[in-house]
Every structure is written in C-alpha cells, then in structure tokens.
Amino acid sequence: MGAAYFYHLTTASVEQTLPMLLDKSRQAGWVIEVRGTDRGAMERLDHALWSGPPEGFLPHGLVGGDHDADQPILLTTGETALNAPTCVMSVQGADVAPGEVQAAERVCILFDGHDGEAVARARVQWKTLTDAGCSAQYWSQESGRWEKKAER
C-alpha cells in the first residue's frame, strides 16, 4: 500500500522540483505518470524536461505518442496512463483517487504555495485521501530545504 506525499512549493517551481523527484523515483525503479490538467502546460513541462542538462536526462513522453506503454515517465492530462505507473505525480491540482494511492508505490502531489486556490485544493485532497485511510506526508520547503511537517 502506497502513500501520498504532498509537496508545498514555496521556493522552487514545479519545473525546478519535478526533475529531482522524477530522478529519485526512477532510481527506485518506478514507472511514473505525471498527471496535469492542462494540455498546453503539460507540453511546456515536456519541453522543459527535454531541455534540461544532459547529465540529468529523464526519458519520458507526452501522452498520445506511438510508444506510451513503453515510457518510463508519461506526462498525461488525466487519460488512462498506458505505461502502468507505480508512481503518480499530480501537478496543476490533478485529481488522485484513494484507490490509486493504495495501489501505487507512491503518489506525489506538488502544489504552488503562493497560489491560494492550489493550497485550498491540496487541503481538500489531503482530507479526502486521509479520510479514506491513505497514508500521507506533508513536506514544505519554507525554510529553504525540504522538511516533513505532518504525517497521517
């Protein structure tokens, strides 16, 4: 049974934080779905990942390609992830169901701490998931480094 990790971004953007989390997840041997809500934003994220430094290369694809099922990291907008992910990373407030948390190795929910709507959405997700019996951790970078602030 997996757990949901909430990442409250205050000093770094999703584009800066996601590669670190993706790299750690790939090192754990996980297949990852990065789930967003806006196709254009996911295309920009796809471009940002391809434009990263060569030593930080993260093999991935944007859903709708010929090899979606083979992608170690698949960027989606809520479609069924054809790559059978063991880890789901939610950005842009994308929904994650309690059953997905329980079936996954890990679910990561990244949200912008400077966006009141994103913070409110994360609070709803926390309550929904923990009320359903999912394990959850809340991580904040307010001090300049990641610190676990809560666990249920």
N, C-alpha and C positions, 0 to 999 in steps of 0.2 A: 504494500500500500504506500502510495507516494505522499508527498506533502506539497503545499502551496507556499512559495516564498514570495513575499511582497517586497519590492524594491522601490523605495521612496526616493526619487531622483531630485536632488537639490543643487548639486554642484557639477553634475555632468548630464549630458543629454542621453536620450535613448541611443543615438548613433554612436556615442562615445562608450556607453556602458555595455551595449549588446555584444560587441565583439569579444569582450572579456568573458562574459557569461557563456557565449557560444563556444569559445575555445575550451573552457573548463568542462562544459557538457560533452564536447567531442572527446576530450581526454578521458572522460568516464565511459566512453563507448556508446553514448546515447545518440539516437536519431532524433532530430528536432524539427518541430513545426513552430515557426514564428507566425503568430496569428494577429493580424491587424484588422482594421475596419474600413480602411480607405485604400483602394487600389493604387491611386496616384502616390500616396505616402509609402506604400509598400514598394513601388517601383523606385522611388528615391532611396529607400533603405537598401534595396538590391544594388543600386548604383554605388552607394556609399560602401557597402561590403566589398564590391569588386574593386573599388578604388583604394582600398586600404594598403598598408605596406606589404610587400611580397612575403616578408617573414611571418606575417600574421594572416596569410591566406586562409580563408574559410570556404571550402567548396559548398556551393549552395545553388538553389534555383528558385525562380518565381513560378508559382503555380500556373499551369497552362502549357508547360513545355512538354516535349516528347518523352522526357525521362523523369517525370515527377516521382514515380515509385522508387527510383534509384537515388534520389537526392538525400545526402546525409543531413542537410538543412533545407527545409522547404518553406518559403515565405508564402502565406495564404491570406485570404480575406474571409475566412470562415467556411470555405469549402471543405469537404472531407479531405483530410490530408492523406494523400495516396502513398506517402512514404512510411506509414505505420510508425508514428513517432512514439518514443519512450519518454520524451520531454516536450512539453508545450510551453512556449514563451508568449505571453499575451502583451501586446503593446496597443496603444490608442484606445484602451478600455474594452478590448475584445472580450467577449464572454468566455468563461470556462465553467463547465458544469461539474458538480461534485463527483459524479461518476468518472469523469476524465481525470480528476486529481487522484482518485482512489486507484485507477488503472495505470497511471503513469509512474515513472520513477520520480519525476519532479515536474512541477508546474511553477513557472516564474511569471509574476505579474509586475511589469515595470510601469511606473506612472510618474508623471511630472509633478513634483511637489509645489510648483509655482502656479499650477492650474487648479483652481478651486473645484471645477467640475471633475477633473481627473481624480483629485483626492476624495471627493464625495463618492465617486464611482468605486474607487478602491475600498472604501469603508463598507459599501454595500456588498462587494464581492467577499471581503473578509467575513462579514456576518453570515452571508449565505453559505459560504464554504464551511466555516467552523460550526454553524448551527446544524449542518448536515453530517458532522462528525469528522470532517477532514482536519488533518494536522496542518498547522500554518505557522509561519515565522514572518515577522515584520523586521525588515532591515532598513536603516536610514544612513545617509551619508552627510547629515547636517554638520558633524564635527570635522568633516574633511576626509574621513575614512569610513568604511562600512562598519556599522555596529548593529548587532541584533538588539532590538528594543522590546520585542514581545514574542511570545510563543504560546500556542494553544494546541 
